[in-house]
Amino acid sequence: MVQIALCDDNIQELEWIGRLVSGYLAGRPELDGSLRRFQSAYDLMDCIRERGGFDAYLLDVMMPHMNGIELGQAIREAGGKSPIVYLTSSPDYAVQSYRVRAYDYLLKPVAADALAALLDKLAAELQERRETPLLVRTRDQVTPVHPGELLYVRVRDHVLEYHMADGSVVESGTMREPLDQTAAPLLGDGRFVKINVSYIVNMSFVQKLAGGSFLMRDGTVLNISRALAASVRETYIEYILERGKLPQIGV
């Protein structure tokens, strides 16, 4: 999961940039991303003290009482090492931003394509730094599978099929252990849930929970067993709400 904090005292800027970031995250479900908005540097620092830091910060420079540079210093003094991106209407603050080891800065008004390009670069570095791939033993080699790019796992004829977001499928060699044992690393990851005896699903790629099925973003429909229906529904709703989103639930 990539957690981003956005802080800007200007409500119009906060809403505009927030929409851009939320739209970007919606288009990149593999990031399992969330965004929290703050209109005050003090509110952001209070949140950090209460719940811990974020994976990345987007900070306005010109803010009253505590400006963005001072906020960045406070984050660093609190032990935060995550990337800081500054949002400013003037490039004059670029030098000051590097005093807090800023990752980059964007000029206002922030353009959607410029923000997306920066978030692409930032997300790639965060994912590479954080995610350990699964090492899947196939018939003739060992293949790394990144959980963030995995839609779902299916077991068929004692073989595990890892269905990836790019449409590819990685097949394991013959599986001798139960699915729960073989896929234990995934079941210990908050993004994944077992929906029946044969499938484990990455909820970040679920487009909609409809009746007794998950509609995946690639159009695949995966049926949830009656025995697991209540617990899967509860797990999915909790997962979505924790990320500040509204679950898509149909009938």
Summary of the structure (lengths in Angstrom):
residues: 251
radius of gyration: 20.7
end to end distance: 28.6
largest distance: 64.1
contacts: 748
relative contact order: 0.10
helix: 39%
strand: 29%
